[in-house]
Amino acid sequence: MSATDTPARAKRAAGSAATTPTGRMTALARAEMILLGRNKGTVFAALFIPFVMPFSVRAGAEEMDLGKAGLTIGTLVLPAAIGFSLLFAVYSALVGVFVVRREELVLKRLRTGELRDVEILGGSALPAVLSGLVQSLLLAVGCVALLDLSAPSAPHLTVLGLLLGLLMCAALAAVTASFTRTGESAQVTPLPFTFVSMFGSGLFIPLDLLPDRLASVCELLPLTPVITLVRGGWTGDLSASDALGALATAVAWTVLAVFAVRRRFRWEPRH
């Protein structure tokens, strides 16, 4: 089955189930899941890399004075592992999905049916988002078991940070896809945000170990509040004001990304 079969498959499944927004999105997500599973490169990047990268973080953590930041190897590696999952399983994977479906005219044909724009984007993103969610949960369980972590002190902050991260990365992927020309370039355009997030959002180096001025700038990066909420929920040392600040930053980036998608997302091939 090629990507061009997605509209027909989605419509047939939606018709047999229910012509509701949920039914239509579920049908499209089911078809997208099949196509995603056939893209070996995307599956490798989305599933393998996030499980390997935390080992690099752990190796680097042995050279850091984590006690100065009030952290342990576990509280450094676990949020980083979740961050890698968001970057590779959700953000990078979805940039490719949106671009390839657009260039193959799949998105354009889907708009001629009952599916609304938000349903098309949501249904297309759902498999990657669910993959990122399941992967994050597995990584959390693995880190707790292998790194002797206790249960999170404020689990609601960890859950909130993860959910915001999933929504934000999906929206940012659609923004990145809007100025990505081809499926080949979709392997390159996610790299700036990925590298900036890896080294500036506390995945490799905690912000508390950075110079104050640089840390203040890094706090405003999109993925930083997500990592802050996940880590703070686990350690329990995140104050109410810091939690609200991180929440406000994450929501602001998400709203900005959604607004950009509504204004700039391209439904037809770029020429």
C-alpha positions as CSV (number, residue, x, y, z in Angstrom):
1,M,0.0,0.0,0.0
2,S,1.4,3.4,-0.9
3,A,0.8,6.7,0.8
4,T,-1.7,7.6,-1.9
5,D,-4.0,4.9,-0.5
6,T,-4.4,6.8,2.8
7,P,-7.5,8.9,1.8
8,A,-9.5,5.9,0.5
9,R,-8.6,3.7,3.4
10,A,-9.4,6.5,5.9
11,K,-12.7,7.2,4.3
12,R,-13.7,3.5,4.1
13,A,-12.8,3.0,7.8
14,A,-14.6,6.1,8.8
15,G,-17.7,5.1,6.9
16,S,-17.9,1.7,8.5
17,A,-17.4,3.0,12.0
18,A,-19.0,6.5,12.5
19,T,-18.9,9.8,10.6
20,T,-17.9,11.7,13.7
21,P,-14.7,13.7,14.1
22,T,-13.3,11.0,16.4
23,G,-14.2,8.3,14.0
24,R,-12.6,10.1,11.1
25,M,-9.4,10.9,13.0
26,T,-9.2,7.3,14.2
27,A,-9.6,6.0,10.7
28,L,-6.9,8.3,9.3
29,A,-4.6,7.5,12.3
30,R,-5.0,3.7,11.6
31,A,-4.0,4.1,8.0
32,E,-1.1,6.4,8.9
33,M,0.1,3.9,11.5
34,I,0.4,1.2,8.7
35,L,2.4,3.6,6.5
36,L,4.6,4.7,9.3
37,G,5.5,1.2,10.1
38,R,6.6,0.6,6.6
39,N,9.1,3.5,6.7
40,K,12.1,1.7,8.2
41,G,14.3,4.8,8.5
42,T,11.6,6.7,10.4
43,V,10.9,3.7,12.7
44,F,14.6,3.3,13.4
45,A,15.1,7.0,14.3
46,A,11.9,7.1,16.3
47,L,12.3,3.9,18.3
48,F,16.0,3.1,18.5
49,I,17.7,6.5,19.0
50,P,15.8,7.6,22.0
51,F,16.7,4.4,23.8
52,V,20.4,4.8,23.0
53,M,20.9,8.5,23.6
54,P,20.4,8.3,27.4
55,F,23.5,6.1,27.7
56,S,25.5,9.1,26.3
57,V,23.9,11.3,28.9
58,R,24.8,8.9,31.7
59,A,28.4,8.7,30.5
60,G,28.6,12.5,30.5
61,A,26.9,12.8,33.8
62,E,29.8,11.1,35.5
63,E,32.0,14.1,34.7
64,M,29.5,16.6,36.1
65,D,29.0,17.9,39.6
66,L,25.3,17.0,39.8
67,G,25.2,17.6,43.5
68,K,25.6,21.3,42.9
69,A,22.4,21.2,40.9
70,G,20.6,19.0,43.4
71,L,20.4,16.2,40.9
72,T,21.4,12.6,40.6
73,I,22.2,10.5,37.5
74,G,18.6,9.2,37.5
75,T,17.0,12.7,37.6
76,L,19.3,13.8,34.8
77,V,18.9,10.8,32.5
78,L,15.1,10.3,32.9
79,P,14.0,13.7,31.7
80,A,16.6,13.6,29.0
81,A,15.3,10.2,27.8
82,I,11.8,11.6,27.5
83,G,13.2,14.7,25.7
84,F,14.9,12.5,23.1
85,S,11.6,10.6,22.6
86,L,9.8,13.9,22.0
87,L,12.4,15.1,19.6
88,F,12.9,11.9,17.5
89,A,9.7,9.9,17.9
90,V,7.3,12.9,17.6
91,Y,8.9,16.0,16.2
92,S,11.4,14.7,13.6
93,A,9.1,11.8,12.6
94,L,6.1,14.1,12.0
95,V,8.0,16.6,9.9
96,G,8.7,13.8,7.5
97,V,5.1,12.6,7.6
98,F,3.5,16.0,6.9
99,V,6.0,16.8,4.1
100,V,5.7,13.4,2.3
101,R,1.9,13.4,2.5
102,R,1.7,16.9,1.2
103,E,4.1,16.2,-1.7
104,E,2.1,13.1,-2.7
105,L,-1.1,15.2,-2.7
106,V,-2.6,13.1,0.1
107,L,-3.4,16.1,2.3
108,K,-5.0,17.9,-0.6
109,R,-7.3,15.0,-1.4
110,L,-8.2,14.5,2.2
111,R,-9.4,18.1,2.3
112,T,-12.0,17.3,-0.4
113,G,-13.9,14.9,1.9
114,E,-15.5,15.2,5.3
115,L,-12.3,15.6,7.2
116,R,-11.6,19.0,8.6
117,D,-8.1,20.5,8.6
118,V,-7.6,19.9,12.3
119,E,-8.8,16.3,11.9
120,I,-6.3,15.7,9.0
121,L,-3.4,17.0,11.0
122,G,-4.5,15.4,14.2
123,G,-5.2,12.0,12.6
124,S,-1.8,12.1,10.8
125,A,0.0,13.0,14.0
126,L,-1.8,10.6,16.3
127,P,0.4,7.5,15.6
128,A,3.7,9.4,16.3
129,V,2.2,11.1,19.4
130,L,1.0,7.7,20.8
131,S,4.4,6.2,20.0
132,G,6.1,9.0,21.9
133,L,3.8,8.6,24.8
134,V,4.3,4.8,25.1
135,Q,8.0,5.2,24.6
136,S,8.3,7.8,27.3
137,L,6.4,5.6,29.7
138,L,8.7,2.7,28.9
139,L,11.8,4.9,29.4
140,A,10.5,6.1,32.7
141,V,9.9,2.5,33.9
142,G,13.4,1.5,32.7
143,C,15.1,4.5,34.4
144,V,13.3,3.8,37.7
145,A,14.4,0.1,37.5
146,L,18.0,0.6,36.4
147,L,18.9,3.9,38.0
148,D,17.4,3.3,41.4
149,L,14.9,6.2,41.1
150,S,12.0,6.6,43.6
151,A,8.5,7.5,42.5
152,P,7.9,11.1,41.4
153,S,7.2,13.5,44.2
154,A,4.8,15.6,42.1
155,P,3.5,13.2,39.4
156,H,1.0,15.8,38.1
157,L,3.8,18.0,37.0
158,T,5.6,15.2,35.2
159,V,2.4,14.2,33.4
160,L,1.5,17.8,32.6
161,G,5.0,18.4,31.2
162,L,4.9,15.2,29.0
163,L,1.4,16.0,27.6
164,L,2.4,19.6,26.8
165,G,5.6,18.3,25.2
166,L,3.7,15.9,23.0
167,L,1.3,18.6,21.8
168,M,4.0,21.2,21.4
169,C,6.3,18.9,19.4
170,A,3.4,17.9,17.1
171,A,2.5,21.5,16.4
172,L,6.2,22.5,15.9
173,A,6.6,19.6,13.4
174,A,3.7,21.1,11.4
175,V,5.4,24.5,11.4
176,T,8.7,23.0,10.3
177,A,6.9,21.1,7.5
178,S,5.4,24.3,6.2
179,F,8.8,25.5,5.0
180,T,10.3,22.1,4.2
181,R,10.3,21.5,0.4
182,T,10.8,17.8,-0.1
183,G,10.9,14.5,1.8
184,E,14.7,14.5,1.5
185,S,15.0,18.0,3.0
186,A,12.7,16.8,5.8
187,Q,15.7,14.9,7.2
188,V,17.6,18.2,7.5
189,T,15.1,20.9,8.6
190,P,14.4,19.4,12.0
191,L,18.1,19.3,12.9
192,P,18.4,23.0,14.2
193,F,15.6,22.7,16.7
194,T,16.8,19.2,17.7
195,F,20.4,20.2,18.4
196,V,19.4,23.4,20.1
197,S,17.0,21.5,22.3
198,M,19.5,18.7,23.1
199,F,22.2,21.1,24.3
200,G,20.2,24.1,25.5
201,S,17.1,22.6,27.2
202,G,18.9,20.6,29.9
203,L,19.0,17.2,28.2
204,F,22.8,16.9,28.3
205,I,23.7,19.7,30.7
206,P,21.4,20.9,33.5
207,L,20.7,24.6,33.3
208,D,21.8,25.0,36.9
209,L,25.4,24.2,35.7
210,L,25.4,26.8,33.0
211,P,26.4,30.5,33.5
212,D,23.4,32.5,34.7
213,R,23.0,34.7,31.6
214,L,23.1,31.7,29.3
215,A,20.7,29.7,31.5
216,S,18.3,32.6,31.4
217,V,18.2,32.5,27.6
218,C,17.9,28.7,27.5
219,E,14.9,28.8,29.8
220,L,13.0,30.4,27.0
221,L,13.6,27.6,24.5
222,P,10.5,25.5,23.6
223,L,11.5,22.2,25.1
224,T,13.1,23.7,28.3
225,P,9.8,24.1,30.3
226,V,8.9,20.5,29.4
227,I,12.1,19.2,30.8
228,T,11.8,21.5,33.8
229,L,8.3,20.2,34.6
230,V,9.2,16.5,34.1
231,R,12.4,16.8,36.2
232,G,10.7,19.0,38.8
233,G,7.8,16.6,39.1
234,W,10.2,13.8,39.8
235,T,12.5,15.6,42.3
236,G,9.8,17.6,44.0
237,D,12.0,20.7,44.4
238,L,10.2,22.9,41.8
239,S,8.6,25.8,43.4
240,A,5.1,26.9,42.5
241,S,6.3,30.1,40.8
242,D,8.9,28.2,38.8
243,A,6.3,25.6,37.8
244,L,3.8,28.3,36.7
245,G,6.6,30.0,34.8
246,A,7.5,26.8,33.0
247,L,3.8,26.1,32.3
248,A,3.3,29.6,30.9
249,T,6.3,29.3,28.6
250,A,5.2,25.9,27.3
251,V,1.7,27.0,26.7
252,A,2.9,30.2,25.0
253,W,5.1,28.2,22.6
254,T,2.3,25.7,21.9
255,V,-0.2,28.5,21.1
256,L,2.3,30.3,18.9
257,A,3.0,27.1,17.0
258,V,-0.7,26.4,16.5
259,F,-1.3,30.0,15.3
260,A,1.6,29.6,12.8
261,V,0.2,26.3,11.6
262,R,-3.2,27.9,11.0
263,R,-1.6,30.8,9.1
264,R,1.3,29.2,7.3
265,F,0.8,25.4,6.8
266,R,0.9,24.4,3.2
267,W,-1.5,21.8,1.9
268,E,-0.1,21.6,-1.6
269,P,3.4,20.8,-2.9
270,R,5.9,23.6,-2.8
271,H,7.3,24.6,-6.2
